[in-house]
Amino acid sequence: MTDTDETLLEFPCRFPIKAMGPADSDLEAVVVEIVRRHAPGLVEDAVKVRASSGGKWLAVTVHIEATSKTQLDAIYRELSAHELVAYAL
């Protein structure tokens, strides 16, 4: 089975990856490091950070040029396994 059989996405495509975690952590650096391992062409302006209204949570969104479902699955697996990441969307 190929990547196109398992998803409605057409690769390559621009794809947003979002991770949320505590604001008082090094979440941005962790997310960028993990994503960069799987998408080495990541540029700094592809990263957006937003704090929650109460300031307790941080959302980090990274736009990548996704090449396969396998790549996306690996990113989400690693993000979800990290102790600073509360949610990966």
NORMO-V802823 format. One record per backbone hydrogen bond with DSSP energy under -0.5 kcal/mol. CO is the residue of the C=O (numbers start at 0). NH is the residue of the N-H. If there is no record, write none. Layout:
# NORMO-V802823
[[CO	NH] [CO	NH]]
This chain:
# NORMO-V802823
[[1	4] [1	5] [2	5] [2	6] [8	10] [12	65] [14	63] [16	61] [17	88] [18	59] [19	85] [19	86] [20	57] [21	24] [25	29] [26	30] [27	31] [28	32] [29	33] [30	34] [31	35] [32	36] [33	37] [34	37] [34	38] [38	41] [42	45] [43	46] [45	62] [47	60] [49	58] [51	54] [55	22] [56	51] [57	20] [57	59] [58	49] [58	60] [59	18] [60	47] [61	16] [61	63] [63	14] [63	65] [65	11] [65	12] [67	71] [68	72] [69	73] [70	74] [71	75] [72	76] [73	77] [74	78] [75	79] [76	80] [77	81] [78	81] [81	84] [83	85] [86	19]]
